Amino acid sequence: MDRNNRSRKPRRKVCAFCADKVENIDYKTIGKYSRKVLSERAKIIPRRVTGTCARHQRQLTVAVKRARHIALLPFVND
């Protein structure tokens, strides 16, 4: 039996957008969050990894896709 795995609970991740009291995520302001929510290959990181709540993750996905469509964010990084 491994004691370390049972003795400590993992910390609950807090949504960064809820902590900053962000109401709506807009495609024009997605640039300042892009480092946290996009991987090095410009893929959207899932909420189980980032800790983003479901409401903000849905808004984030739409905003990233809109920003990509009008060339504010790349579809793929080289």
C-alpha positions as CSV (number, residue, x, y, z in Angstrom):
1,M,0.0,0.0,0.0
2,D,1.2,3.4,-0.9
3,R,0.5,5.9,1.9
4,N,1.1,9.0,-0.2
5,N,-1.8,8.4,-2.6
6,R,-4.4,7.9,0.1
7,S,-3.4,10.5,2.6
8,R,-3.7,13.6,0.4
9,K,-6.7,14.8,-1.6
10,P,-6.0,16.7,-4.8
11,R,-6.7,20.4,-4.7
12,R,-9.8,21.6,-6.5
13,K,-8.9,23.8,-9.4
14,V,-10.5,27.2,-9.5
15,C,-11.8,28.8,-12.6
16,A,-9.5,31.7,-13.5
17,F,-12.4,33.6,-15.2
18,C,-14.7,33.3,-12.1
19,A,-11.8,34.4,-9.9
20,D,-11.3,37.5,-12.1
21,K,-15.1,38.0,-12.1
22,V,-15.3,37.9,-15.9
23,E,-18.9,37.9,-17.0
24,N,-18.5,37.2,-20.7
25,I,-15.5,36.1,-22.7
26,D,-15.2,38.0,-25.9
27,Y,-13.2,37.0,-29.0
28,K,-11.5,40.4,-29.1
29,T,-10.0,39.9,-25.6
30,I,-9.1,36.3,-26.0
31,G,-5.4,37.3,-26.7
32,K,-4.6,37.9,-23.1
33,Y,-5.9,34.4,-22.1
34,S,-4.5,32.5,-25.1
35,R,-1.4,31.5,-23.3
36,K,-3.4,29.7,-20.5
37,V,-6.1,28.1,-22.6
38,L,-4.2,27.1,-25.8
39,S,-1.5,24.5,-26.1
40,E,1.7,25.1,-28.0
41,R,0.0,23.6,-31.1
42,A,-2.8,26.1,-30.7
43,K,-5.3,23.5,-29.5
44,I,-7.9,24.4,-26.9
45,I,-6.9,22.8,-23.6
46,P,-9.8,20.9,-21.9
47,R,-11.4,22.2,-18.7
48,R,-10.3,19.2,-16.6
49,V,-6.7,20.4,-17.2
50,T,-7.2,24.1,-16.9
51,G,-9.9,24.0,-14.1
52,T,-12.2,26.3,-16.1
53,C,-15.9,26.0,-15.2
54,A,-18.3,24.7,-17.7
55,R,-20.0,28.0,-18.4
56,H,-16.7,29.8,-19.1
57,Q,-15.3,26.9,-21.1
58,R,-18.2,27.1,-23.5
59,Q,-17.8,30.8,-23.9
60,L,-14.0,30.3,-24.3
61,T,-14.5,27.8,-27.1
62,V,-16.8,30.0,-29.1
63,A,-14.5,33.0,-28.6
64,V,-11.4,31.1,-29.7
65,K,-13.1,29.8,-32.8
66,R,-14.4,33.3,-33.7
67,A,-10.9,34.8,-33.2
68,R,-9.4,32.1,-35.4
69,H,-11.9,32.7,-38.1
70,I,-11.1,36.4,-38.4
71,A,-7.3,35.7,-38.0
72,L,-6.7,37.0,-34.5
73,L,-5.5,33.6,-33.4
74,P,-3.8,30.9,-35.5
75,F,-5.5,27.7,-36.3
76,V,-2.2,25.8,-36.0
77,N,1.3,26.8,-34.7
78,D,4.3,25.6,-36.6
